[in-house]
Amino acid sequence: MENAPTSPKKHRWLRRIALTMLAFLVIAGTIPLALTALYARPGSEPVSTLMITSRLTGQSIDRKWVSFDEIAPAVWQSVISSEDGQFCAHRGVDWSALRNQIDNAIEGESARGASTIPMQTVKNLFLWNGRSYVRKVLEIPLAVLIDRAWGKRRLMEIYLNIAEWGPGIFGIEAAAQHYFGRSASSLTRRQAARLAVVLPNPHRRNPTKLTKALGRVAAQIERRANRSGGYVRCLSVNK
């Protein structure tokens, strides 16, 4: 028995869906490309999609931009030790960690983090929160792009200035002043490590009120950061 021919109405519906998806992909690709070029300029101060959303919904935002040289080295040493140990070695994506995550997903194991700092920066600047394969597919090429276009220091500068460190608290300067009453340039190693612990869950974690378990994690991050050495060499000179 032959299949019934597809109705013209269904053809139009499928065509509309295809065109909508194509338009979405074009916009999702074009806007980040333009913004990547704009944000490469040292004087620009990017804002994240979450900051924009918070503003549009009437939520208060605390953010004070600071340059890379105004941030204590202990901060980026701690953040690399906590979030992306291969930051200086990869070119936007840690392919080994990503392959392991895919293998774990195929085998039904719980997913382990494979999101690099460039990928997190892309998500914060151009995309959206929440688990999504579509977002992950967009993240990967954009992470490679910004890593190449901006260089490591500019990339880290932007990340630390747009990351959320608490409800409505964006950027390392605002976080340093809010939690410790000091500037980002004068943060101690312990304070930097405690702030790094907050990044994965800024709405549930407070660097001044860590649980015993998170306090131990912060102490481990502090030790790693203290002996990071060559792992953070890419940020020791302007590239």
Order of alpha helices (4+ residues) and beta strands (2+ residues): alpha-alpha-beta-alpha-alpha-alpha-alpha-beta-beta-alpha-alpha-alpha
